[in-house]
Amino acid sequence: MKNEDMQIIKKMIKYCDDIGTLMARFNTDFERYKTDISFQYSCNMCIIQIGELANRLSDETKESSSNIPWRAIRGMRNLHAHDYENVDMEIVWNTLREDIPMLK
């Protein structure tokens, strides 16, 4: 793996860790997520950053880890960045609770 890709992956892991910290801080409570704009925006910014970083990975690295849904990661980023008012909170919540820990 290229050194540049390794640095990108380390940054992605940091954002996954940040989401874990936020989830712990807010007691992993969906009701709180739905009503606390700071919680939402913080987690959503991490999702955007993870997707942005995924775009920067070499095709080589993405192909060698084809079990990771790179297209879905970028799609989630694009939805948050360009169509935020149509984001489904339950889907994001499931991403935060299930997909982010698996990605890490």
Residue, then its C-alpha position, 0 to 999 in steps of 0.5 A: m500500500k502506498n504511504e499516501d493511502m496509509q495516511i488517508i486511512k489513518k485520517m479515516i480511522k481518526y474520524c471513526d474514532d471521533i464518531g465513537t467519542l460522540m456516540a459515547r458522549f451522547n449515550t448512543d441515544f437516537e432520540r437525543y441525536k434527532t433533537d440535538i443539532s450539535f450531535q447531528y452536525s458533529c457526526n455528519m461532518c465526520i461522515i463527510q470527511i470520511g467520504e472525502l478521504a475515501n475519494r482520495l484513495s488510490d484505485e489500487t487500495k480500493e480494489s485490494s479492499s473490495n469488501i468495503p463499500w467505497r461507492a456507498i461511503r462516497g454516496m453518503r458523503n455526497l448526500h450529506a454535502h449536497d442534499y442534506e435536507n433529504v438525509d434520513m436520520e434513521i439511516v444515518w443513525n444505523t450508519l453511525r452505530e453499525d457501519i462506522p465501527m465495521l469500517k474502522 
